[in-house]
Amino acid sequence: MRIRAIGRHLVVRMQKERVEKKTAGGIIITNKEVESEEGGVQFSTVLDVGQYAFDDQPDMADLVKKGVTIVTTRYPGSALYVKSEWLDKDDIPDYRIILDTEVRAVVDTDEGALIDE
């Protein structure tokens, strides 16, 4: 199945990274609790960009393109559900259709703030 973004929309695949914290006493705080505690942001990979996305921001159009990792709010846009038999059962990614205005940052190795991993 192929999906193309139209207008000011982007199709993204949310990156699912397990987030856990462990207290000094050894108690593990789960994903859901960490997310609700911190509000959270979402890292996503851009799969397609609509023809009018970032029309009013030409510099952004050069930064946000297929294959780039972006940062958005925790649950941006609209969920795009696909049947699990279309995908590898071990890797069922979460696809979303978002607006260009929902992009908060671009993960770039050359410029920007250095964040330790």
C-alpha positions in Angstrom: 0.0 0.0 0.0 1.3 3.5 -0.9 0.0 6.7 0.7 0.8 10.1 -0.6 0.5 13.3 1.5 -1.4 16.1 -0.1 -1.7 19.8 0.6 0.0 20.9 3.8 0.2 17.4 5.3 3.0 14.9 6.0 2.9 11.2 6.5 5.1 10.0 9.3 6.1 6.8 11.1 6.3 7.3 14.8 9.5 5.8 16.3 8.7 3.6 19.2 11.4 3.6 21.7 10.9 2.1 25.1 11.2 4.7 27.8 11.7 3.5 31.4 13.1 4.9 34.5 14.5 3.1 37.5 14.4 4.6 41.0 17.3 4.3 43.4 15.3 1.6 45.3 15.0 -0.5 42.1 11.4 0.3 41.2 10.8 0.5 37.4 8.6 3.3 36.2 6.9 2.2 33.0 6.5 3.9 29.6 3.0 5.2 30.2 3.9 6.8 33.6 7.0 8.5 32.2 5.1 9.9 29.2 2.2 11.3 31.4 4.7 12.7 33.9 6.8 14.5 31.3 4.1 15.4 28.7 6.5 14.2 26.1 7.5 14.7 22.6 7.5 12.2 19.7 10.3 11.4 17.3 9.0 10.4 13.8 10.4 9.6 10.4 9.0 11.6 7.5 7.7 9.2 4.8 6.0 11.8 2.5 5.5 15.6 2.3 2.5 17.2 0.7 3.0 19.6 -2.3 2.0 22.7 -0.3 3.7 21.9 3.0 5.8 24.7 4.3 4.6 26.9 1.4 4.9 30.0 3.6 8.3 28.9 5.1 10.7 28.0 2.2 13.6 27.4 4.6 11.6 24.7 6.4 10.8 23.0 3.1 14.5 22.4 2.6 14.9 20.9 6.0 11.8 18.6 6.3 11.8 16.0 3.5 11.5 12.2 3.2 13.7 10.2 5.5 14.3 13.0 8.0 13.6 12.5 11.7 11.4 15.2 13.2 10.1 16.1 16.7 6.4 16.8 17.3 4.1 16.8 20.3 3.3 13.4 21.8 0.3 12.5 19.6 0.2 14.8 16.6 -2.3 14.7 13.7 -4.5 11.8 12.9 -3.7 8.1 13.4 -3.5 6.0 10.2 -4.5 2.5 11.0 -3.4 -0.3 8.6 -4.2 -4.0 8.8 -1.5 -5.9 10.6 -1.4 -8.6 7.9 0.1 -5.9 5.6 3.0 -5.5 7.9 5.7 -7.6 9.5 4.1 -8.8 12.7 7.3 -8.1 14.7 7.4 -4.4 13.6 4.0 -2.7 13.4 4.8 1.0 13.2 2.4 3.7 14.1 1.7 5.9 11.1 0.1 9.4 11.4 -0.9 12.2 9.1 0.2 15.5 10.5 0.1 19.2 9.4 3.3 21.0 8.6 2.6 23.3 11.6 3.0 20.4 14.0 6.7 20.0 13.3 8.6 21.4 16.3 12.2 20.4 15.4 14.4 18.5 13.0 17.0 16.0 14.2 20.2 17.1 12.5 23.7 15.8 12.9 25.4 18.9 11.6 23.7 21.9 13.3 21.5 22.8 16.3 21.7 21.9 20.0 23.8 18.9 21.0 21.8 16.5 23.0 23.6 13.6 24.8 22.1 10.2 24.2 
